[in-house]
Structure formats: structure tokens, C-alpha cells
Amino acid sequence: MVHIDNLTPGMVLSRNVCDRSGRMLLPAGAELTEKHFSIFRMWGVLEVEVAGEAVVEDAEAPAPLSPEIDPELLAEARAEMERLFIYNDPEHPAIKELMRICTERRANRAA
Amino acid sequence: MLRKPQLSVEHMVEDVSTIHSLPLFYSQLSEAIDHPRSSIGDIAKIIAEDQGLTARILKLANSPLFGYFSKIDTITQAVTIIGVLQVRDLALALSVMDVFKGIPEDLVNMEQFWKHSIATGLASRLLATSQRESNLERFFVAGILHDVGRLVMYVKIPEICLELLEQCRATGSLLHRAEREKLGFDHAEVGSALLKRWKIPPRVAEPVGTHHDSSKGDQYPREGAILHFADLIAHALQIGNSGEVFVPELDHGVWERLQISSFYLPTLVRQVDSTYEQTVSALFGGEDAAR
């Protein structure tokens, strides 16, 4: 199984991809393109099987952090998120994760 | 300045619902759908009469949001492939976006308002997908409509709304709480009342009414929970703006009920980001081709 974040265009499916309700989205043997990735995301497909899995086996999504985010930008983004989430409990698991994602996202966009 | 006006939810919507009514075609469409002898062709013909709407529905149907591999070129195909009720829900979302025009800019920037609504609609639809719900378009449409009560209030009591907006910016309070303190109700209830007057099904109207207070609804708790969290996501991503400047407080009970893993959140955010632009251009009827 390969996580969709680790797929690259040109890989070939070794097994049918179905959505959660079992509807087939793409048959085995199909060559993947960028368009398919967004379709997989839309239908909640997180991992697929591709031929010759000489790729990252780990289904752990890579963090979308660019290696060198300016710490100043990151601090700014964090302060903004703390302000934005003032009415939420920063220790609640969902809020904590959301704040982390949004802080990185904001810093990335400011970079 | 504390004049206690005689305001109620019903009073807010009684004439607004007629002045700002859904286009005639929407009720024709609903009638045709509910009529046992209507064919797909009859239903498609009603939609096809509105060319602008037709173009936008086809554009949406061909966007990755749907993920159909075949290109959908006609309304008949859309109705056949996506389903009659789903197409009706999309037509509803698009129709409402045209109903409220001419609200002063100092109260609301309409483009920002709809952007927040679209982000909520997308998040709501994606969450519903992850929860294996069926008939996903009702989640999309509930997201598009969740703050429509604010528009009613901007039309009906603009001075009070402006006062509330300024007060919240000055004191850093949550707008939906301030609405409730001052008026005894909030925009969610007003929106729900408007949708009921428009005869929108309760599966959409009720979640809109409870998206800030889950204790108020019991008929559609799953829809309400999904909408509540979707609104939070749209605020956290800072896409668009409907008046509220902070992320509304998460109802922890709602989060428990959803049974979503925090690990799904990065994927959800990526999905909202990756589909947002195309959805906006489809809904705002931009000129670029649907790809």
C-alpha cells in the first residue's frame, strides 16, 4: 500500500481503487496522473496498491513542512493562530492538531 | 441606547422570505421532482431553461469535487449520473447565491461571505465522505447556506448588526454569542427559519439552525455535527469571512459523536485547499473552462 502523498504520475495500479462505498474509481492497470490524485482525495482514498512497490512502504504522510521555514514567520503564524483560537481549548486533540496544521500552512503561505 | 426592540426570529424572516424569494424555477423544479410521472427529460428541461445555472451546474459536475471520469456535457447526463435530488441540491445552492444582492459593503463583503460559505460546504462534504454518508450534496448545500441568517439580519436590522460587528471587533467577543445576548436568538436560528419558509427540506434546514448549538436539534444530529465542525475548519483556514473574526468554540460532545481521528485533519485541510479554487470558479460562474 502506498499513501497517496507518496504517489507519482506514471505509477501503475496493481489493484482496483474503490471509494469507501465500494464503487470502483479506477481499475487495476491504469497509469496514474495528477488528476487521479485529486479524485482519490475527493473520495477519501488514502492509499492504493501500485505495481512494483519499490516505493515508500510507510503510509505515514510526510509533513508538508518545507525544510527551511523562517522561524520568524512560524512564530508570527503561531501567534495569529493563538489569537484566532482564543475561544477553543488548545489542549483538545482536534484543536491542537488543527492549530498545528494551520500554523504551518500560514507560515508556508507567507514564505 | 439599550432600546429593547420587539424582535423575534419569525419577525426577521416574515417579509424577507418573500422579498428575497427563491427563483420561481426552483419551486417548478421541486414540483417536477415530486411528481410521480415526471421523466428525467422533464426535469432536465426545467433546469436547462436557465442557461447560466446550467453552465455552472455542468462546471461543478465536471470539477474534481465529483470525481466522475466521464465528461458530463448535458443536464440530462448530470441528472442521470449524479441523481435528481443531488442536482436539485446543487441548483438550490446556486440559486440562493443570487438572491441576496445590494447589502451595504460596510456590513458584509458578499464575495468574502460566499467564500466562507463555500469553504464550509466543501469541508462539510469531505467530512461526510469520510463518514461514509450518502447523498453528499445535502452536506455541501448545508455548508453553503449555514450563515444565510446573517444576510437576513443585514437586510432587516442593519443598524443593530453594524453595532454588533463593531462591538465584537472592539471587545474581541464571538459574534454569534453577542447576537444571542442582544437579540435572544442567533443567525443560525434565523437561517433555519428562512429555509423552512422557503420549504427547504428539514435535512438541510435543521443542521443550519443548530450549527452553533447542538442541543437545539435532535432530528439530524449527524448532519448538525458535521456542519458544526466544517464551519470551524473554514474559520481556521481563514477562507472568506461572514462577520465572525474568531474560530467558534468546538463543542466537545459533537467532536466525540463524529468519531473522527485527529490524524485525518491534515488530509481534510489538503482536500479543502486543493478543491477550493475550482469550486469557487464554478459557483461564481467564472469564464475559464471546467477541467
Chai-1 contact restraints between the chains, C-beta under 6 A:
chainA,res_idxA,chainB,res_idxB,connection_type,confidence,min_distance_angstrom,max_distance_angstrom,comment,restraint_id
A,R20,B,R132,contact,1.0,0.0,6.0,A-B,restraint_1
A,S38,B,P64,contact,1.0,0.0,6.0,A-B,restraint_2
A,S38,B,S274,contact,1.0,0.0,6.0,A-B,restraint_3
A,I39,B,P64,contact,1.0,0.0,6.0,A-B,restraint_4
A,I39,B,G67,contact,1.0,0.0,6.0,A-B,restraint_5
A,R41,B,Q271,contact,1.0,0.0,6.0,A-B,restraint_6
A,M42,B,P64,contact,1.0,0.0,6.0,A-B,restraint_7
A,M42,B,G67,contact,1.0,0.0,6.0,A-B,restraint_8
A,W43,B,G67,contact,1.0,0.0,6.0,A-B,restraint_9
A,G44,B,T129,contact,1.0,0.0,6.0,A-B,restraint_10
A,G44,B,S130,contact,1.0,0.0,6.0,A-B,restraint_11
A,L84,B,V247,contact,1.0,0.0,6.0,A-B,restraint_12
A,F85,B,V247,contact,1.0,0.0,6.0,A-B,restraint_13
A,I86,B,F246,contact,1.0,0.0,6.0,A-B,restraint_14
A,Y87,B,L174,contact,1.0,0.0,6.0,A-B,restraint_15
A,Y87,B,F246,contact,1.0,0.0,6.0,A-B,restraint_16
A,Y87,B,E249,contact,1.0,0.0,6.0,A-B,restraint_17
A,N88,B,E249,contact,1.0,0.0,6.0,A-B,restraint_18
A,N88,B,L250,contact,1.0,0.0,6.0,A-B,restraint_19
A,P93,B,S262,contact,1.0,0.0,6.0,A-B,restraint_20
A,A94,B,W255,contact,1.0,0.0,6.0,A-B,restraint_21
A,A94,B,S262,contact,1.0,0.0,6.0,A-B,restraint_22
A,I95,B,L250,contact,1.0,0.0,6.0,A-B,restraint_23
A,E97,B,S262,contact,1.0,0.0,6.0,A-B,restraint_24
A,E97,B,L265,contact,1.0,0.0,6.0,A-B,restraint_25
A,L98,B,A236,contact,1.0,0.0,6.0,A-B,restraint_26
A,L98,B,L265,contact,1.0,0.0,6.0,A-B,restraint_27
A,I101,B,P266,contact,1.0,0.0,6.0,A-B,restraint_28
A,I101,B,V269,contact,1.0,0.0,6.0,A-B,restraint_29
A,C102,B,A236,contact,1.0,0.0,6.0,A-B,restraint_30
